[in-house]
Amino acid sequence: MGTSMRVLGWTTLLLAGLAAGCSPSDSEGNTDVRRDDGGTGEVVDDDAAGGDADVPADEPGADDWVAPEIPDITPEVCDEADFDIARVIPDMLIVLDRSNSMFDDGYWNPARDAIYAVTSAMDFEIWFGLMIFPNVTGSAICSGLSNQCEPGHEPIVPVLEGNAIAIMDSLGSMVTCGGTPIAVTLQNARAYLDTLAADGHPKFVLLVTDGAPNCNDALDGATCTCTSPMGCILNSGNCLDDARTISIIDDMRLAGLQVFVMGIGTSAWMGTLDAMAAAGGTGMAFLAEDTAAIRTTFEEIAGSVATCEFDMQSPDPSADPNLVNFYFDDVVVPGDTDGTCDNGWSWMDADHTRVQFCGDYCNAIMTHTVTDISATWGCPTILR
């Protein structure tokens, strides 16, 4: 652990008093006397003259104030030690709809291109994974009527750092097929993300679809809301499966997961998608009405989960939080601890285990204009 020494300046304050003269008694009587400068022998009352009798001019009187000797001052030195911090990295599992309508309406290739671009650009700020539906495990295609509503069972690319190339390789051979089994796919996505709880990362699901959830044969095709122009009487799998899907998303949110919903050309189903996003804790669904908006919508969602937050790894969180400083490329970042972090850094929790950078400093992190972020403990925090 490297150390550096920083000197704290001390200001010395000297108090000055006014000299107050008191006249001693004359040896021959009770009258205080002195001779004046004229040497005439005139007796002058010392109380009236305000001087000291029989005291040479270059010596202080008995009651004169004398300045104390000033000792040498040794500057206070604080011992500043480097310590470790780690950026908070979110996990994001992309759950992608590859139903036939994604190809028929021209969304499939733009959606893949957007995923390639965003995962490449943010590969080390977010740990990405990929899950698709309908899905036949280990196959790029799904064929046969029984596979048209097969949910995604597990990621085809697990959540890891630096996954852009793996995601590109896996998506490159995928073709579209089938329906929109969102509910069970999300249930399986939650089961997978639960296995990653030990990594301590905040977890997000990004659902990308051009339709609404269906593929629930338990619904009544005669009375349900139908999602297909082919009708639902003969195939209840085309019924809108909104209630079950929202219930599953509710459970995901209670488990600490947040679910983003991105609809591609799905304005007809925005009420359902908004309800799903609200259950997932992300407000409203994001709508990419055309192919040109697909990439920018991906970028907006991914950018919203990338953080300027860092976890304190040492010293122990019980260390004095007023003796911590942070540096960007060896330049101190001022603490902005007055309530709202506008430009600098501030604590995010009462235990002082997580810190956030804000304003210009967060922008520097997001735009990669800072190359080294370091922290020290031991000297008083420098504030704005």
N, C-alpha and C positions, 0 to 999 in steps of 0.2 A: 504494500500500500504506500503510494508516494505521499510525501508531505511537503508543504510549503509554509513559509513563515510570513505572516502579515503583521505590521506594527500599527498599533492603535495610538494615535497622537493624544497626548495629555495636555491640557491647558492649565498653566499655573496662575492662580489669582493671588495677588499681593494686596493686602489691606494697608492703607497708609493712615496714620493718625496725626492729629495736630499736636505740636509741642505745647504742653501746659506748664508754665513755670511756677514754682512755689518758693518763697524766700525763706532761707534759713535765718535763725536768730543771731544777732550780733553778740559777740562774746562778752561785751561789757554791759548789756542791758537787754530790755525787751523790745527796743525799737529797731526794726529792720532798716539798715542804712547802707548806702553805697555812695561813692564819689561819682560826680558826673564827669563827662569827657573833658570839660574845661579845666579840671583840676583846681577849682577855686576854693575847695574846702567846704562848699555848701552841702549841708546835710539834706538829703532828699529821701522822702518816705518811699520805701521800696514798693509798697502796695500801690502807690500812685504811679510809680515809674514802670512797673511790670517787669522788672528784671531780676536776676539773681545776684546776690551780694558775694563779693570776693571769689567769683568763679571766672577763671581765665576764659577768654573768648573762644579758644579752640578746644575746650573741654565741655562735655555735656553736664548739665546739672543733674542732681540726684534723681529728680523726677522727670527728666527729659525722656521722650520716647526714642528708643533706639531700634532700628530695623533689625530683624533677626537674620542670622546667617542662613542663606538658602542652600539646602543640600543639593547635591547632584541628583538628577531625576533619571531613573532607568526606565525607558519606554516599556509599556506592557506588550508582551509578545504572545500571540495566540498560535497554537499549533493546529494547522489546517490539514486534514487528511482526506484524500480522495476516497469516494465510495461508489458502489455500483448502483446504477438505475437501469431499468429495462422498459422499452416502449410497450404499451399495451397494444397487442395485435389481435384484431377480431378474426373469428372464423366465419366464413360465409359459404354456405352450401347453396349452389345454384340448382334449382329444380326446374328443369326445362321441359316444356310441352313439345312433343314431337308428333302430335296427332296429324292426320292427313290434311286438315285445313291449314296448318302452318305452311305446308308446301303449296297447296292449291291457291292460297291467297298471296303467295310471294313473300312470306315472312321468314322462311326457314334459313335461307342463306344470309340475309341481313342480320338475323339474330345470332347466327354462329360467328359472323364477322365481328359483331359488337362484343361478343364474349371473348374472342381472341384478343381484341384490342385492349379491353379493360383489364383482363387478367395479366396481360403482358406489362401494361403500364403500372399496375399496382401489385405486382407479384410478391413484393416483400413488405408491403404495408398491410395486406390482408392475406390470410391463408384461405385459398379457394378450394372448393371441391365441386364435383358435378354429379347430379343425379338426373335421370330422364324418365319420362313416362309417355306412352306405355313402354314397358321394358320387358324383354326376354333376356334373362341373365346370360351374359357372355355372347350375345348376338347383336349385330348392328341392324338387323331387320326383324320384323315380327310378321308372321304369316299365319293364316288360319283364323277362323272366327273366334276361337277360344282365347286368342292372344290380344284381341283388339281392346280389351279392358284390363289387361295385365298391369298392375301398378308397378312403380319403381320399387324394388326391394332393398337395394343398397346402392351406394354411389358407384358409378363406373370409374370415377377418379376420387379417391379419398381426400379429405381435407389435409393439406400439407403446405409448407412453405415452398415457394418457387414452382407452382404447378401449371404455369401457362402452357408450356410445351406439351405436357401430358394431356391437358384438356384439349388442346388443338388436335393432337393425334387421335384421341378417342372420338371426338365429334366429327372428324373428317370423313369417317366411313359410315356415319349414321344416316339412315333414311327415315322418312316419316311413315306413320301408320296409325290406325286405330282411333280410339276415343280419348276421353279426358278424365282418367281416374285419379283426381287430385286428392281426395280424402285419404285413401289408404296409403298413397304415396307419401303424403305429409306425415302420417302416422309412423311410417317406416323411417322417414327422415329424422323424426324426433328420436326414435330408438337408436339410430346410429349416432346422433350428436350427443346423446346421453353417455355414450362410451368415451367421449372426449372430455368429460367434465374435469379430469385431472389436469388438463393443460391450463386451466384458469382463464382462458380467453372468453370475452363476450361472444355470444353466438347468434348468428343471423341466418335466416333462410330467405332466399330470393326466388320467389315463384314467378315464372315467366310463362304466360299462356295467352292464346288468342281466343279463348272461349270461356265457358263456365263449367264447374265440376259436374260430371255425370258418372255413368258406370256403376249405378247402384240398383241391382235387380230387385231389391226388396221394395222399391217404390211402385206405386200403382200407375201404370201407363195410361189409364183412362182418366185420371184426375190430376196428375202431376203437371208442373210447368215443363214443357218440352223444349229441349235445346237443339233439336234437329229438324230440318224441314222434311225429313223422312217420316216424322211422326213417332209417337211413343206407344201406341196401342199394341203393335206387334213386337216392340223392343223397348221394354221399360228401362233398359240401360241408357236410353237417351234422356231420361228424366233429370231435371235439375236436382243435384245432390247438395244443396246449399246448407241445410240444417246440420247434417252430419259433418260436413267440412268445417263449418264455423265452430262446432263443438270441439273438434280435434285441435283447431288452431287455438281455441281458448285454453285447452290443456297445455299446449306448447308454451303459451305465454306464462301460464302459472309455473311452468318448469324453468322459466328464466330465458326462454328463447324469444326472439323477435322475428316476425314474419313480414317481409316486404312482398307486395303484390304488384306485378307489372303486367298490365294488359296491353296487348298489341292489337290495334284495330277492333277493340271490344266495347265500344261505347254502348252497345245494346245491353251489355251485362255489367255496366259500371256499378249499379246499385249492389249487386251481389259481391263484386270484387272489393268495393269500398267496405262492405260489412266484414269481409274476410281480413282486410288490412287493419280495420279498427280492432278486431279481435286479436290480431297479432301485435298490437301495440305500436303500429307505425302510421296511424292516422287514416289517410285515404290511399287508395290505389294510385299508382302512377300509370298514366295512359300515354302510350306511343301510338298515335293515330295513324302514322304512316311509316314506311321503311326509313325515311330520313331521320325520324325522331328516335329510332330504336337505340342507336349508339349513345346519343346524348342522355337518354333516360337511364341507360345502364350506368353511365359515368356519374350521373347525379346521385343515384342510389348508392353506388360503391363509395363515392366521395363522402357521403353522409355518415358512413360507419368507420372510415379511417380516422384515427384519433391523434391528438397531440398530448396524450396522457402517458405518464411514466410511473412505474412502480418502484418504490424504494426497496432495494434488496439488502443494503447494509448502509449505515449501522442499524442497530436495533431500532424499531419504531419509537422506543421510549427515549431515544436521544433528543436533546433539546431542539425543538423545531425552529427556535430563533437563532440557531447557529448553523444554518444550512444556506449554501449558495450554489447556483447553477451557472454554467458557462456554455456559450455557443462559440466554438472555435476560439476558446480562451478569453472571450469577452463576457463579462458578468451580465447576467439577465436579472433585472430588478424584480424584487418581489412585489406583487400587486395584491395585497392581502386585506384590502379594505372592504371586502364584501363581494363585489363583482369584478371578475378578472377581465380587464380591458386590454392591457398590453404589458406582458411580463409573465409571471407565474404565480400560482396560488395552490394551496392545499385543497384536496377534494374530499377529504374525510377527517373526522375528528381524531383519528389515531395517527394521522400524518404518515400514511403508508402510500399514498398516491398523490401525484402532483400533475397539474395541467399547465400547458403553455398557451398563451392567448395572444390575439392581435398579430403584430408583425412577426412575433416569434413562432406562432403556429403556422403562419404563411411560409416562413423559412423552412419549417419541417416538411410541409406539404409539397413545396416546390423544389425540395432537395438542394437548397442554396446553403444550408449549414451541413458541414461534414462531420463535426465532432461535437457531441453533447456530453458534458461532464458535470460532476457534482462534487462538492467538498463539504466537510463538516468540521466545525471547530471555531470559526470566527463569526461575529454577529452578521445576521442577514442584511444585505444591502437592499433597501427599499426604494421605491419610486419617489 
